Amino acid sequence: MKKTLFLLLAAATIFSCSTTKEITEPAAVAHKAPAYGDMFTEKTLRYDFHHAGDNSNEYYYFDRLILEGEWAGSRESLINPFDYGEQHFRIVDAASGKVIYKNNYCTLFNEWQTTPEAAVTQRSFPESVIFPQPKNDFIIEFYARNKKSKEWEKKEEHKVSVNDYNIKPGNCDYEKVDIHIGGDIAHSLDIVLLPDGFATEEKYKFIAACHMWSDALFSYAPFTQNKHRINIRAVWAPSAESGISIPGKGEWKKTLLDCRFFTFGSERYQMTEEFQKVRDVAAAAPYESIFILTNTDKYGGGGIYNFYGLGSAGKTGRTGEVYVHEFGHSLMGLGDEYVEIGNTVSALYPEGVEPWEANLTRFVDFNGKWEKKIAEGTPIPTQVTAESSEKDWKIGAYEGGGYLEKGIYRGWPECMMKALTDFCPVCQEAINRYLDYICK
């Protein structure tokens, strides 16, 4: 469950984002990033802000800068080459005007923009991005996709002095626990697992859930083959009460990260709007990817690209599969491949616009996805006959995905992103490409 699901899609209307602030032309992104040591320290800088607006406008309001621990990302892969996500930000060296860092992501605010509430009111969501600490003054620029064309539009910029005495030192004293260490942080994917709804006496229940999460991830290809370049750490941070809020049933819990079900009216969509609190806890460990484990037996979760993933840590029946499915969303933005019967309209996948997700296509711009893996003569759309078995399946274009029955295609009949089974060949190749970039 990655997006605003089920109840909201048919009612959502597509609007273009705009801002009243006049923005100058964006700096060009260099094909090759500068040497890490020339531009960055070994520390992490965190930029907190509030993302606000309604269904047709969005604004960015600066909150604070925090200097945190060791940078866990690559020292070579500083310019994200994948055109994923609904947002991206750039760090521009103020003196030269060159982009020295760029990363893409999605947000809960972007999903809220597709809801009926966004048509009648404005809201603000706390957000945050992290990047290696620049040595010199810089400009941070924020970009968002136009909701109709999906083209990038510059929304905000902020010049930062690295000598600003208002940059706060990080202060996170939560306990860090190593779950699986595969390699050096500079050449590994560093995942941090966070608890919500675990009371003080439930520490070992949370740690056991973290080991289950790790075991589940490594039971699926291509993560099985990449254990040597994935690190998983947990942060122990107890909540005042045990359990998770279920607003639709009038059940509220005092938890550290304020995770809850019924996000945007969808009962199983379990998320938190308090992303800066999530960052506060995650800072106890070096990390690139965040996943939250919630203390509940109720089935549900969510995952947002380069934002965070979330899953129930109790006895839901398919806990491990849900963990891995949601991680597919949060790691690299893989799209849901299942359909909602009768659904023909989606604010998330408008007609005439190619989805940015690596595992979905509308054939508007199929280049760079799995088009070269389709054998000559394969019918489009590709069909699975009643008498065929999995050994007969081939990479093709199977109609249905992104919650829509028609007009959108996936590369394989079944997948972790469709039916909580193994990752299909298309998704496996996309994940491997993404890991190669992160671990360089």
C-alpha positions as CSV (number, residue, x, y, z in Angstrom):
1,M,0.0,0.0,0.0
2,K,2.0,2.9,-1.3
3,K,-0.3,5.7,-2.2
4,T,-3.7,7.1,-1.2
5,L,-5.7,4.0,-2.0
6,F,-9.1,2.5,-2.6
7,L,-11.6,5.1,-1.5
8,L,-10.0,8.2,-2.9
9,L,-8.8,7.5,-6.4
10,A,-12.0,7.7,-8.3
11,A,-12.9,11.0,-6.7
12,A,-9.5,12.6,-7.1
13,T,-9.1,15.4,-9.7
14,I,-5.8,16.2,-11.3
15,F,-4.5,19.7,-10.8
16,S,-1.2,21.4,-11.6
17,C,1.0,22.7,-8.8
18,S,1.9,26.3,-8.7
19,T,3.5,28.9,-6.5
20,T,3.2,32.6,-6.3
21,K,6.9,33.0,-5.7
22,E,9.0,33.8,-8.8
23,I,11.9,31.4,-9.1
24,T,15.0,31.8,-11.2
25,E,16.1,29.2,-13.8
26,P,17.5,26.1,-12.1
27,A,21.2,25.2,-12.1
28,A,22.2,22.5,-14.5
29,V,22.9,19.1,-13.1
30,A,26.4,18.0,-13.9
31,H,26.9,14.6,-15.5
32,K,29.6,13.8,-13.0
33,A,29.6,14.9,-9.4
34,P,32.7,16.6,-7.9
35,A,35.1,14.6,-5.7
36,Y,33.4,14.1,-2.3
37,G,36.3,15.4,-0.2
38,D,36.5,18.6,-2.2
39,M,32.9,19.6,-1.4
40,F,31.7,17.7,1.7
41,T,32.6,16.8,5.3
42,E,32.0,13.3,6.8
43,K,28.9,14.6,8.6
44,T,25.2,14.7,7.7
45,L,23.2,17.9,7.4
46,R,19.4,17.8,7.9
47,Y,17.1,20.4,6.5
48,D,13.7,20.5,8.2
49,F,10.8,22.4,6.6
50,H,7.0,22.4,6.3
51,H,5.4,21.4,3.1
52,A,2.0,23.1,2.8
53,G,-0.8,23.9,0.4
54,D,-3.9,22.4,-1.2
55,N,-4.7,20.3,-4.3
56,S,-3.3,22.9,-6.7
57,N,-0.6,24.8,-4.8
58,E,2.4,23.8,-2.7
59,Y,4.7,25.9,-0.6
60,Y,7.9,25.2,1.4
61,Y,8.6,26.9,4.7
62,F,12.1,26.6,6.3
63,D,12.2,25.3,9.8
64,R,15.7,24.5,11.0
65,L,19.1,22.9,10.1
66,I,20.6,20.1,12.2
67,L,24.1,18.7,12.0
68,E,23.9,14.9,12.6
69,G,26.3,12.0,12.6
70,E,28.4,10.2,9.9
71,W,27.1,10.4,6.3
72,A,25.9,6.9,5.5
73,G,25.5,7.4,1.7
74,S,27.9,6.8,-1.1
75,R,30.8,9.2,-1.6
76,E,30.6,8.6,-5.4
77,S,26.8,8.5,-6.2
78,L,26.0,12.1,-5.3
79,I,23.6,12.9,-8.3
80,N,20.6,10.5,-8.4
81,P,20.3,9.5,-12.1
82,F,16.9,7.8,-11.7
83,D,14.0,10.0,-12.6
84,Y,11.8,8.6,-9.9
85,G,9.5,10.3,-7.4
86,E,7.2,13.3,-7.2
87,Q,9.9,15.6,-5.6
88,H,13.6,16.1,-5.8
89,F,16.1,18.6,-4.2
90,R,19.4,19.9,-5.3
91,I,22.4,21.2,-3.4
92,V,24.1,23.9,-5.5
93,D,27.5,25.3,-4.6
94,A,26.9,29.0,-4.1
95,A,30.3,30.1,-5.5
96,S,30.3,28.0,-8.7
97,G,26.6,27.5,-9.3
98,K,27.2,23.7,-9.8
99,V,24.9,21.1,-8.5
100,I,27.0,19.0,-6.1
101,Y,24.2,16.7,-4.8
102,K,20.7,15.7,-5.9
103,N,18.2,13.2,-4.6
104,N,14.6,12.2,-5.5
105,Y,11.8,11.3,-3.2
106,C,8.0,11.3,-2.6
107,T,6.0,12.6,0.4
108,L,2.8,12.0,2.3
109,F,1.8,15.6,1.4
110,N,1.8,14.7,-2.3
111,E,-0.6,11.8,-1.6
112,W,-2.8,14.1,0.5
113,Q,-3.1,16.5,-2.5
114,T,-5.2,13.8,-4.3
115,T,-7.7,13.6,-1.5
116,P,-11.1,15.3,-1.4
117,E,-10.0,17.3,1.7
118,A,-7.3,19.0,-0.3
119,A,-9.9,20.5,-2.6
120,V,-11.5,22.4,0.3
121,T,-8.7,23.2,2.8
122,Q,-5.0,23.8,3.2
123,R,-2.7,21.8,5.3
124,S,1.0,21.7,6.4
125,F,3.1,18.6,6.8
126,P,6.5,18.5,8.6
127,E,9.2,17.2,6.2
128,S,12.9,16.9,6.1
129,V,15.8,16.0,3.7
130,I,19.3,14.9,4.5
131,F,22.6,15.2,2.6
132,P,26.3,15.3,3.2
133,Q,27.4,18.5,4.9
134,P,28.8,20.9,2.4
135,K,32.1,22.6,3.2
136,N,31.1,25.9,1.5
137,D,28.0,28.0,1.3
138,F,25.2,26.4,-0.8
139,I,21.7,26.8,-2.1
140,I,19.1,24.2,-1.6
141,E,16.5,24.0,-4.4
142,F,13.2,22.0,-4.3
143,Y,11.4,20.7,-7.4
144,A,8.0,19.0,-7.8
145,R,6.3,17.4,-10.7
146,N,3.4,19.2,-12.5
147,K,0.4,17.1,-11.7
148,K,-0.8,17.1,-15.4
149,S,2.4,16.8,-17.4
150,K,4.6,15.3,-14.7
151,E,7.4,17.7,-15.8
152,W,9.7,19.1,-13.1
153,E,8.9,22.6,-11.8
154,K,11.2,24.5,-9.5
155,K,9.3,25.5,-6.3
156,E,11.7,27.0,-3.8
157,E,15.3,27.8,-3.0
158,H,17.1,28.8,0.1
159,K,20.7,30.0,0.5
160,V,22.6,28.6,3.5
161,S,25.8,29.8,5.1
162,V,27.8,26.9,6.5
163,N,29.0,29.2,9.3
164,D,25.4,30.0,10.5
165,Y,25.5,29.7,14.3
166,N,21.8,28.6,14.2
167,I,22.7,25.2,12.8
168,K,21.8,22.9,15.7
169,P,24.0,20.0,16.8
170,G,22.2,16.7,16.7
171,N,21.3,15.2,20.1
172,C,20.1,11.6,19.8
173,D,20.9,9.3,22.6
174,Y,18.6,6.3,21.8
175,E,20.2,2.9,21.8
176,K,21.4,1.5,18.4
177,V,21.4,-2.3,17.8
178,D,23.1,-4.0,14.9
179,I,20.8,-6.5,13.2
180,H,22.9,-7.4,10.1
181,I,26.1,-5.8,9.0
182,G,27.2,-6.6,5.5
183,G,29.8,-4.0,4.6
184,D,31.2,-0.6,5.0
185,I,28.6,2.2,5.2
186,A,30.1,4.1,2.2
187,H,29.5,1.1,-0.1
188,S,26.3,-0.4,1.4
189,L,22.6,0.3,1.7
190,D,22.1,1.3,5.3
191,I,18.6,0.6,6.6
192,V,17.4,1.7,10.0
193,L,14.4,0.0,11.7
194,L,12.4,2.2,14.2
195,P,9.7,1.1,16.7
196,D,6.4,2.7,17.4
197,G,3.9,1.6,20.0
198,F,6.4,-0.6,21.9
199,A,6.4,0.2,25.6
200,T,9.5,0.1,27.8
201,E,9.1,-3.5,28.8
202,E,8.7,-4.6,25.1
203,K,12.2,-4.0,23.9
204,Y,13.0,-7.6,23.2
205,K,9.7,-8.0,21.3
206,F,10.8,-5.2,19.0
207,I,14.3,-6.6,18.5
208,A,12.8,-10.0,17.7
209,A,10.6,-8.2,15.1
210,C,13.7,-6.5,13.6
211,H,15.4,-9.9,13.1
212,M,12.2,-11.2,11.5
213,W,12.2,-8.2,9.2
214,S,15.8,-8.9,8.2
215,D,15.1,-12.6,7.6
216,A,12.1,-11.7,5.5
217,L,14.1,-9.3,3.3
218,F,16.9,-11.7,2.7
219,S,14.6,-14.5,1.8
220,Y,13.7,-12.8,-1.5
221,A,15.9,-12.3,-4.5
222,P,17.7,-10.0,-5.3
223,F,18.2,-9.1,-1.7
224,T,19.4,-12.6,-0.9
225,Q,22.3,-12.2,-3.3
226,N,23.1,-8.7,-1.9
227,K,23.4,-9.4,1.9
228,H,27.1,-8.5,1.7
229,R,26.2,-4.9,0.8
230,I,23.2,-4.2,3.0
231,N,23.4,-3.1,6.7
232,I,20.4,-3.2,9.0
233,R,20.4,-1.5,12.3
234,A,17.6,-0.9,14.8
235,V,17.0,2.0,17.2
236,W,15.3,1.3,20.5
237,A,13.0,4.1,21.5
238,P,10.0,3.2,23.7
239,S,6.6,4.7,23.6
240,A,4.4,5.8,26.5
241,E,1.8,3.2,25.6
242,S,1.7,-0.2,23.9
243,G,-0.2,-0.5,20.6
244,I,-1.1,1.7,17.7
245,S,-3.9,4.2,17.1
246,I,-7.0,3.2,15.1
247,P,-8.9,6.4,14.7
248,G,-11.8,4.8,12.7
249,K,-12.6,2.7,15.9
250,G,-12.0,5.6,18.3
251,E,-8.8,3.9,19.6
252,W,-5.9,6.3,20.4
253,K,-2.5,5.5,21.8
254,K,0.3,7.7,23.1
255,T,3.2,6.6,20.9
256,L,6.5,8.1,20.1
257,L,6.0,8.5,16.3
258,D,2.2,8.8,16.3
259,C,1.7,6.1,13.7
260,R,-2.0,5.3,13.0
261,F,-4.4,3.4,10.7
262,F,-7.1,5.1,8.6
263,T,-4.6,7.4,6.9
264,F,-6.6,9.6,4.4
265,G,-9.7,7.4,5.3
266,S,-8.2,4.1,4.2
267,E,-8.4,1.6,7.0
268,R,-5.3,-0.4,6.2
269,Y,-3.2,2.5,5.3
270,Q,-1.0,2.9,8.4
271,M,1.4,5.9,8.4
272,T,2.6,8.9,10.5
273,E,2.5,12.5,9.6
274,E,5.3,13.3,12.1
275,F,8.3,12.8,9.8
276,Q,10.6,15.1,11.7
277,K,10.1,13.0,14.8
278,V,11.0,10.0,12.6
279,R,14.2,11.7,11.6
280,D,14.9,12.5,15.3
281,V,14.9,8.8,16.2
282,A,16.6,7.5,13.1
283,A,19.6,9.8,13.7
284,A,20.9,7.4,16.4
285,A,22.2,5.2,13.6
286,P,23.8,5.9,10.2
287,Y,21.0,5.4,7.6
288,E,19.8,6.0,4.1
289,S,16.5,4.1,4.3
290,I,13.9,4.1,7.1
291,F,11.4,1.4,8.0
292,I,9.0,1.6,11.0
293,L,7.7,-1.5,12.8
294,T,4.5,-0.9,14.7
295,N,3.3,-2.9,17.6
296,T,0.0,-4.2,16.4
297,D,-1.6,-7.4,15.1
298,K,-3.8,-5.4,12.7
299,Y,-2.9,-5.9,9.0
300,G,-1.6,-2.8,7.3
301,G,1.2,-0.5,6.4
302,G,2.6,1.8,3.7
303,G,5.7,2.8,1.8
304,I,6.7,6.1,0.2
305,Y,9.8,6.4,-2.0
306,N,12.9,7.7,-0.2
307,F,10.6,8.8,2.7
308,Y,9.9,5.8,4.9
309,G,8.2,2.4,4.9
310,L,6.0,1.0,7.6
311,G,4.5,-2.4,8.6
312,S,2.7,-4.1,11.4
313,A,5.1,-6.2,13.6
314,G,2.4,-8.4,15.1
315,K,0.7,-11.6,13.9
316,T,-1.0,-10.3,10.8
317,G,-0.8,-13.6,8.8
318,R,1.6,-12.3,6.1
319,T,3.8,-10.0,8.1
320,G,7.1,-10.8,6.3
321,E,5.6,-10.4,2.8
322,V,4.1,-7.1,3.8
323,Y,7.4,-5.8,5.1
324,V,9.1,-6.7,1.8
325,H,6.3,-5.3,-0.4
326,E,6.4,-2.0,1.4
327,F,10.1,-1.9,1.3
328,G,9.9,-2.2,-2.5
329,H,7.9,1.1,-2.4
330,S,10.1,2.9,0.0
331,L,13.5,1.8,-1.3
332,M,13.1,2.7,-5.0
333,G,9.4,3.6,-5.6
334,L,8.2,0.3,-7.2
335,G,4.6,0.7,-8.1
336,D,1.7,-1.4,-7.0
337,E,0.8,-3.9,-9.7
338,Y,-2.6,-4.9,-8.4
339,V,-5.9,-3.6,-9.8
340,E,-9.1,-2.4,-8.3
341,I,-11.9,-4.0,-10.3
342,G,-13.8,-1.4,-12.2
343,N,-11.3,1.4,-11.6
344,T,-10.7,3.4,-14.7
345,V,-9.6,6.8,-13.3
346,S,-6.4,7.6,-11.3
347,A,-5.0,10.9,-10.2
348,L,-1.7,9.0,-9.7
349,Y,-1.4,7.7,-13.3
350,P,-3.2,10.1,-15.6
351,E,-3.7,9.1,-19.3
352,G,-1.0,10.2,-21.7
353,V,1.7,10.4,-19.0
354,E,4.3,7.7,-18.5
355,P,4.5,6.5,-14.9
356,W,8.0,7.2,-13.4
357,E,7.9,3.8,-11.6
358,A,10.3,1.3,-13.1
359,N,7.7,-1.6,-13.2
360,L,4.8,0.2,-14.8
361,T,4.2,1.7,-18.2
362,R,1.6,3.3,-20.4
363,F,3.8,3.0,-23.4
364,V,4.2,6.8,-23.6
365,D,7.9,6.6,-22.9
366,F,8.9,3.0,-22.4
367,N,12.6,3.5,-23.0
368,G,14.9,2.5,-20.2
369,K,12.4,0.2,-18.5
370,W,12.1,-3.5,-19.6
371,E,11.4,-3.0,-23.3
372,K,14.6,-4.7,-24.3
373,K,13.7,-7.8,-22.3
374,I,10.5,-8.5,-24.4
375,A,11.2,-11.1,-27.0
376,E,10.4,-10.4,-30.6
377,G,6.9,-11.6,-31.5
378,T,5.6,-11.3,-28.0
379,P,1.9,-10.2,-28.2
380,I,1.0,-6.9,-26.6
381,P,-0.9,-7.0,-24.3
382,T,0.6,-10.3,-23.2
383,Q,-1.8,-12.9,-22.0
384,V,-1.5,-15.8,-19.6
385,T,-3.6,-18.8,-20.8
386,A,-5.5,-21.0,-18.4
387,E,-3.3,-24.1,-19.3
388,S,0.0,-22.3,-18.9
389,S,2.2,-22.5,-15.7
390,E,4.8,-20.2,-14.3
391,K,7.6,-22.0,-16.3
392,D,5.8,-20.9,-19.5
393,W,5.6,-17.2,-18.5
394,K,7.7,-14.6,-20.4
395,I,8.5,-11.0,-19.9
396,G,5.9,-8.9,-21.7
397,A,3.3,-6.3,-21.1
398,Y,0.4,-7.6,-19.0
399,E,-2.5,-5.2,-18.8
400,G,-3.5,-4.0,-15.3
401,G,-1.5,-2.2,-12.6
402,G,-1.4,1.0,-10.6
403,Y,-4.9,0.1,-9.4
404,L,-6.2,0.4,-13.0
405,E,-7.7,-2.5,-15.1
406,K,-7.0,-0.9,-18.4
407,G,-4.3,1.2,-20.1
408,I,-1.4,0.5,-17.8
409,Y,0.9,-2.5,-18.0
410,R,3.3,-4.5,-15.9
411,G,6.1,-6.9,-17.1
412,W,5.2,-10.2,-15.5
413,P,1.9,-12.0,-14.5
414,E,2.6,-12.1,-10.7
415,C,5.0,-10.2,-8.4
416,M,5.7,-9.1,-4.9
417,M,4.3,-5.8,-5.9
418,K,1.0,-7.5,-7.1
419,A,0.4,-10.5,-5.0
420,L,3.0,-10.7,-2.2
421,T,5.0,-13.4,-4.0
422,D,8.6,-13.4,-5.4
423,F,9.8,-10.2,-7.1
424,C,9.3,-10.6,-10.8
425,P,12.3,-10.4,-13.2
426,V,11.5,-6.8,-14.1
427,C,11.5,-5.7,-10.5
428,Q,14.6,-7.7,-9.6
429,E,16.6,-6.1,-12.4
430,A,15.4,-2.6,-11.3
431,I,16.3,-3.3,-7.7
432,N,19.8,-4.5,-8.7
433,R,20.4,-1.3,-10.8
434,Y,19.3,0.8,-7.8
435,L,21.6,-1.1,-5.4
436,D,24.5,-0.7,-7.8
437,Y,24.0,3.1,-7.7
438,I,23.6,3.3,-3.9
439,C,26.6,1.0,-3.1
440,K,29.1,2.5,-5.5
